[in-house]
Amino acid sequence: MGYWYLAIAIGAEVIATLALKASNGFANSISSIICVIGYAVSFYFLSLVLKTVSVGIAYAIWAGMGIFLITSISAVMYKQIPDLAAFIGMLLILSGVVIISVFSKTVSH
């Protein structure tokens, strides 16, 4: 169940961060509310994950997937296209998440 909660935490964090951009410095009320609720949901589910998954592994996956998804989605939504170095870095982050998830003995499957 921990990894389902982690997926929810990641999704909520991605939505909250994209809403943070759209909030224009908290000037847009709807985006600001979505941002605050999204982060609250994300941290709540991340706290549930930590009951069954080590904090280092959970945070690495949460942060890594958040970086990858937010950058990918913002490239489409906000036309913020990463350069080659950023793209390679994100591929390395994604590779790290996959390696941790598949090969690490500290991850309970």
N, CA and C atoms as a LAMMPS dump frame, in Angstrom:
ITEM: TIMESTEP
0
ITEM: NUMBER OF ATOMS
327
ITEM: BOX BOUNDS ff ff ff
-5.0000000000000000e+02 5.0000000000000000e+02
-5.0000000000000000e+02 5.0000000000000000e+02
-5.0000000000000000e+02 5.0000000000000000e+02
ITEM: ATOMS id mol type element x y z
1 1 1 N 0.824 -1.206 0
2 1 2 C 0 0 0
3 1 3 C 0.866 1.267 0
4 2 1 N 2.089 1.144 0.544
5 2 2 C 2.968 2.307 0.654
6 2 3 C 3.267 2.964 -0.672
7 3 1 N 3.458 2.147 -1.706
8 3 2 C 3.805 2.736 -3.008
9 3 3 C 2.594 3.347 -3.706
10 4 1 N 1.406 2.892 -3.393
11 4 2 C 0.203 3.569 -3.897
12 4 3 C 0.101 4.949 -3.254
13 5 1 N 0.366 5.004 -1.946
14 5 2 C 0.365 6.289 -1.257
15 5 3 C 1.455 7.208 -1.811
16 6 1 N 2.596 6.63 -2.147
17 6 2 C 3.674 7.429 -2.723
18 6 3 C 3.264 8.005 -4.078
19 7 1 N 2.568 7.225 -4.88
20 7 2 C 2.082 7.723 -6.173
21 7 3 C 1.106 8.885 -5.97
22 8 1 N 0.237 8.773 -4.979
23 8 2 C -0.705 9.861 -4.683
24 8 3 C 0.064 11.097 -4.216
25 9 1 N 1.056 10.894 -3.348
26 9 2 C 1.868 12.018 -2.849
27 9 3 C 2.59 12.716 -3.989
28 10 1 N 3.13 11.947 -4.908
29 10 2 C 3.833 12.526 -6.061
30 10 3 C 2.853 13.301 -6.938
31 11 1 N 1.717 12.704 -7.236
32 11 2 C 0.712 13.372 -8.068
33 11 3 C 0.232 14.679 -7.453
34 12 1 N -0.026 14.654 -6.147
35 12 2 C -0.493 15.87 -5.465
36 12 3 C 0.588 16.946 -5.466
37 13 1 N 1.842 16.526 -5.284
38 13 2 C 2.947 17.489 -5.282
39 13 3 C 3.138 18.115 -6.662
40 14 1 N 2.989 17.322 -7.696
41 14 2 C 3.113 17.837 -9.059
42 14 3 C 2.003 18.852 -9.34
43 15 1 N 0.783 18.512 -8.986
44 15 2 C -0.345 19.431 -9.178
45 15 3 C -0.122 20.717 -8.383
46 16 1 N 0.322 20.582 -7.129
47 16 2 C 0.546 21.755 -6.282
48 16 3 C 1.633 22.659 -6.859
49 17 1 N 2.707 22.082 -7.351
50 17 2 C 3.8 22.888 -7.893
51 17 3 C 3.387 23.593 -9.177
52 18 1 N 2.646 22.903 -10.034
53 18 2 C 2.148 23.546 -11.247
54 18 3 C 1.16 24.663 -10.897
55 19 1 N 0.358 24.447 -9.861
56 19 2 C -0.569 25.492 -9.41
57 19 3 C 0.193 26.663 -8.799
58 20 1 N 1.326 26.381 -8.161
59 20 2 C 2.143 27.446 -7.597
60 20 3 C 2.623 28.39 -8.696
61 21 1 N 3.046 27.819 -9.812
62 21 2 C 3.443 28.636 -10.967
63 21 3 C 2.258 29.463 -11.463
64 22 1 N 1.099 28.818 -11.561
65 22 2 C -0.099 29.501 -12.064
66 22 3 C -0.642 30.534 -11.081
67 23 1 N -0.272 30.421 -9.811
68 23 2 C -0.804 31.35 -8.805
69 23 3 C -0.243 32.762 -8.947
70 24 1 N 0.873 32.895 -9.705
71 24 2 C 1.473 34.214 -9.938
72 24 3 C 1.784 34.915 -8.608
73 25 1 N 2.558 34.214 -7.763
74 25 2 C 2.922 34.803 -6.47
75 25 3 C 1.751 34.879 -5.517
76 26 1 N 0.855 33.916 -5.58
77 26 2 C -0.373 33.831 -4.779
78 26 3 C -1.349 34.963 -5.078
79 27 1 N -1.264 35.541 -6.271
80 27 2 C -2.201 36.581 -6.681
81 27 3 C -3.49 35.973 -7.232
82 28 1 N -3.412 34.755 -7.758
83 28 2 C -4.582 34.057 -8.299
84 28 3 C -5.133 33.141 -7.21
85 29 1 N -6.341 33.453 -6.723
86 29 2 C -6.915 32.748 -5.578
87 29 3 C -7.127 31.252 -5.826
88 30 1 N -7.705 30.893 -6.958
89 30 2 C -8.008 29.487 -7.24
90 30 3 C -6.722 28.665 -7.302
91 31 1 N -5.735 29.139 -8.032
92 31 2 C -4.458 28.429 -8.126
93 31 3 C -3.769 28.344 -6.768
94 32 1 N -3.878 29.386 -5.976
95 32 2 C -3.267 29.394 -4.647
96 32 3 C -3.906 28.347 -3.741
97 33 1 N -5.222 28.235 -3.797
98 33 2 C -5.938 27.24 -2.99
99 33 3 C -5.563 25.827 -3.429
100 34 1 N -5.501 25.608 -4.74
101 34 2 C -5.092 24.295 -5.259
102 34 3 C -3.678 23.971 -4.792
103 35 1 N -2.81 24.953 -4.805
104 35 2 C -1.43 24.769 -4.375
105 35 3 C -1.363 24.323 -2.911
106 36 1 N -2.009 25.045 -2.038
107 36 2 C -1.965 24.738 -0.607
108 36 3 C -2.581 23.371 -0.321
109 37 1 N -3.73 23.088 -0.919
110 37 2 C -4.374 21.785 -0.717
111 37 3 C -3.502 20.668 -1.284
112 38 1 N -2.925 20.891 -2.459
113 38 2 C -2.079 19.878 -3.08
114 38 3 C -0.876 19.521 -2.224
115 39 1 N -0.208 20.533 -1.674
116 39 2 C 0.938 20.254 -0.807
117 39 3 C 0.505 19.552 0.474
118 40 1 N -0.644 19.963 1.04
119 40 2 C -1.137 19.291 2.252
120 40 3 C -1.428 17.811 1.98
121 41 1 N -2.092 17.529 0.863
122 41 2 C -2.384 16.145 0.49
123 41 3 C -1.081 15.387 0.253
124 42 1 N -0.146 16.003 -0.44
125 42 2 C 1.123 15.359 -0.728
126 42 3 C 1.868 14.978 0.554
127 43 1 N 1.999 15.914 1.477
128 43 2 C 2.726 15.624 2.713
129 43 3 C 1.972 14.62 3.586
130 44 1 N 0.644 14.66 3.572
131 44 2 C -0.113 13.677 4.335
132 44 3 C 0.175 12.264 3.82
133 45 1 N 0.073 12.078 2.502
134 45 2 C 0.313 10.749 1.946
135 45 3 C 1.784 10.356 2.062
136 46 1 N 2.696 11.313 1.961
137 46 2 C 4.104 10.999 2.164
138 46 3 C 4.332 10.521 3.601
139 47 1 N 3.62 11.102 4.551
140 47 2 C 3.754 10.646 5.944
141 47 3 C 3.244 9.213 6.105
142 48 1 N 2.222 8.843 5.35
143 48 2 C 1.736 7.458 5.4
144 48 3 C 2.75 6.498 4.784
145 49 1 N 3.402 6.935 3.726
146 49 2 C 4.421 6.123 3.064
147 49 3 C 5.54 5.784 4.044
148 50 1 N 5.897 6.742 4.877
149 50 2 C 7.034 6.562 5.776
150 50 3 C 6.785 5.533 6.87
151 51 1 N 5.561 5.046 6.99
152 51 2 C 5.276 3.953 7.923
153 51 3 C 5.846 2.633 7.409
154 52 1 N 5.997 2.501 6.088
155 52 2 C 6.422 1.227 5.512
156 52 3 C 7.658 1.319 4.621
157 53 1 N 8.054 2.51 4.232
158 53 2 C 9.196 2.697 3.328
159 53 3 C 10.196 3.601 4.041
160 54 1 N 11.486 3.3 3.91
161 54 2 C 12.496 4.128 4.576
162 54 3 C 12.441 5.556 4.029
163 55 1 N 12.763 6.495 4.886
164 55 2 C 12.628 7.906 4.529
165 55 3 C 13.533 8.28 3.361
166 56 1 N 14.743 7.752 3.32
167 56 2 C 15.662 8.081 2.227
168 56 3 C 15.155 7.605 0.879
169 57 1 N 14.655 6.381 0.837
170 57 2 C 14.132 5.82 -0.413
171 57 3 C 12.861 6.551 -0.831
172 58 1 N 11.946 6.75 0.121
173 58 2 C 10.685 7.436 -0.198
174 58 3 C 10.952 8.84 -0.721
175 59 1 N 11.853 9.556 -0.062
176 59 2 C 12.126 10.922 -0.484
177 59 3 C 12.828 10.967 -1.827
178 60 1 N 13.738 10.041 -2.062
179 60 2 C 14.437 10.006 -3.353
180 60 3 C 13.451 9.787 -4.497
181 61 1 N 12.524 8.867 -4.313
182 61 2 C 11.535 8.596 -5.361
183 61 3 C 10.574 9.767 -5.491
184 62 1 N 10.092 10.292 -4.369
185 62 2 C 9.137 11.412 -4.374
186 62 3 C 9.75 12.63 -5.069
187 63 1 N 10.951 12.997 -4.66
188 63 2 C 11.594 14.183 -5.233
189 63 3 C 11.994 13.95 -6.686
190 64 1 N 12.584 12.794 -6.959
191 64 2 C 13.039 12.508 -8.321
192 64 3 C 11.905 12.483 -9.32
193 65 1 N 10.836 11.792 -8.977
194 65 2 C 9.698 11.737 -9.895
195 65 3 C 9.014 13.098 -9.991
196 66 1 N 8.99 13.839 -8.898
197 66 2 C 8.422 15.185 -8.941
198 66 3 C 9.186 16.084 -9.895
199 67 1 N 10.507 16.047 -9.803
200 67 2 C 11.343 16.854 -10.704
201 67 3 C 11.087 16.47 -12.16
202 68 1 N 11.12 15.177 -12.427
203 68 2 C 10.94 14.7 -13.791
204 68 3 C 9.554 15.074 -14.337
205 69 1 N 8.507 14.824 -13.565
206 69 2 C 7.142 15.094 -14.043
207 69 3 C 6.865 16.59 -14.18
208 70 1 N 7.286 17.374 -13.202
209 70 2 C 7.039 18.819 -13.269
210 70 3 C 7.758 19.436 -14.457
211 71 1 N 8.999 19.037 -14.675
212 71 2 C 9.744 19.58 -15.816
213 71 3 C 9.102 19.167 -17.136
214 72 1 N 8.677 17.911 -17.226
215 72 2 C 8.04 17.43 -18.458
216 72 3 C 6.722 18.138 -18.736
217 73 1 N 5.902 18.262 -17.706
218 73 2 C 4.59 18.9 -17.882
219 73 3 C 4.746 20.404 -18.134
220 74 1 N 5.675 21.051 -17.419
221 74 2 C 5.849 22.497 -17.635
222 74 3 C 6.412 22.798 -19.019
223 75 1 N 7.107 21.846 -19.618
224 75 2 C 7.568 22.036 -20.997
225 75 3 C 6.381 22.163 -21.939
226 76 1 N 5.319 21.424 -21.653
227 76 2 C 4.119 21.472 -22.485
228 76 3 C 3.232 22.652 -22.083
229 77 1 N 2.945 22.787 -20.786
230 77 2 C 2.007 23.816 -20.315
231 77 3 C 2.552 25.239 -20.434
232 78 1 N 3.811 25.407 -20.048
233 78 2 C 4.371 26.756 -19.956
234 78 3 C 5.461 27.027 -20.987
235 79 1 N 5.672 26.063 -21.896
236 79 2 C 6.691 26.202 -22.942
237 79 3 C 8.085 26.443 -22.354
238 80 1 N 8.351 25.857 -21.19
239 80 2 C 9.661 25.959 -20.547
240 80 3 C 10.458 24.71 -20.919
241 81 1 N 11.04 24.75 -22.09
242 81 2 C 11.742 23.608 -22.649
243 81 3 C 13.137 23.512 -22.025
244 82 1 N 13.47 22.362 -21.41
245 82 2 C 14.811 22.223 -20.841
246 82 3 C 15.87 22.097 -21.932
247 83 1 N 17.074 22.601 -21.647
248 83 2 C 18.159 22.448 -22.601
249 83 3 C 18.726 21.027 -22.501
250 84 1 N 19.73 20.732 -23.303
251 84 2 C 20.281 19.377 -23.369
252 84 3 C 20.826 18.92 -22.019
253 85 1 N 21.542 19.795 -21.326
254 85 2 C 22.106 19.424 -20.024
255 85 3 C 21 19.083 -19.019
256 86 1 N 19.932 19.875 -18.996
257 86 2 C 18.812 19.607 -18.1
258 86 3 C 18.114 18.299 -18.472
259 87 1 N 17.972 18.066 -19.759
260 87 2 C 17.34 16.832 -20.226
261 87 3 C 18.16 15.609 -19.801
262 88 1 N 19.458 15.677 -19.976
263 88 2 C 20.33 14.57 -19.574
264 88 3 C 20.26 14.375 -18.052
265 89 1 N 20.273 15.461 -17.311
266 89 2 C 20.161 15.381 -15.854
267 89 3 C 18.869 14.719 -15.41
268 90 1 N 17.774 15.068 -16.082
269 90 2 C 16.488 14.453 -15.728
270 90 3 C 16.47 12.975 -16.067
271 91 1 N 17.097 12.597 -17.167
272 91 2 C 17.192 11.171 -17.499
273 91 3 C 18.002 10.424 -16.446
274 92 1 N 19.044 11.063 -15.93
275 92 2 C 19.83 10.446 -14.867
276 92 3 C 19.009 10.305 -13.581
277 93 1 N 18.213 11.323 -13.268
278 93 2 C 17.332 11.247 -12.097
279 93 3 C 16.336 10.104 -12.266
280 94 1 N 15.7 10.034 -13.42
281 94 2 C 14.737 8.964 -13.69
282 94 3 C 15.423 7.603 -13.621
283 95 1 N 16.631 7.502 -14.167
284 95 2 C 17.383 6.25 -14.094
285 95 3 C 17.663 5.87 -12.645
286 96 1 N 17.996 6.841 -11.83
287 96 2 C 18.236 6.589 -10.411
288 96 3 C 17.015 6.066 -9.702
289 97 1 N 15.86 6.642 -9.993
290 97 2 C 14.612 6.162 -9.39
291 97 3 C 14.334 4.723 -9.806
292 98 1 N 14.536 4.418 -11.073
293 98 2 C 14.319 3.048 -11.554
294 98 3 C 15.291 2.082 -10.884
295 99 1 N 16.55 2.46 -10.794
296 99 2 C 17.548 1.592 -10.169
297 99 3 C 17.194 1.334 -8.7
298 100 1 N 16.816 2.378 -7.983
299 100 2 C 16.409 2.209 -6.587
300 100 3 C 15.203 1.285 -6.49
301 101 1 N 14.201 1.532 -7.309
302 101 2 C 12.962 0.764 -7.242
303 101 3 C 13.153 -0.71 -7.611
304 102 1 N 14.014 -0.983 -8.57
305 102 2 C 14.161 -2.356 -9.066
306 102 3 C 15.242 -3.131 -8.31
307 103 1 N 16.356 -2.495 -8.017
308 103 2 C 17.518 -3.246 -7.532
309 103 3 C 17.849 -3.078 -6.059
310 104 1 N 17.36 -2.028 -5.42
311 104 2 C 17.757 -1.772 -4.036
312 104 3 C 17.155 -2.789 -3.077
313 105 1 N 17.969 -3.29 -2.149
314 105 2 C 17.502 -4.232 -1.134
315 105 3 C 16.725 -3.525 -0.034
316 106 1 N 16.846 -2.184 0.031
317 106 2 C 16.135 -1.435 1.069
318 106 3 C 14.69 -1.139 0.694
319 107 1 N 14.323 -1.459 -0.542
320 107 2 C 12.957 -1.238 -1.002
321 107 3 C 12.205 -2.55 -0.823
322 108 1 N 11.076 -2.468 -0.093
323 108 2 C 10.268 -3.691 0.067
324 108 3 C 9.266 -3.772 -1.062
325 109 1 N 9.304 -4.868 -1.789
326 109 2 C 8.417 -5.044 -2.95
327 109 3 C 7.204 -5.848 -2.567
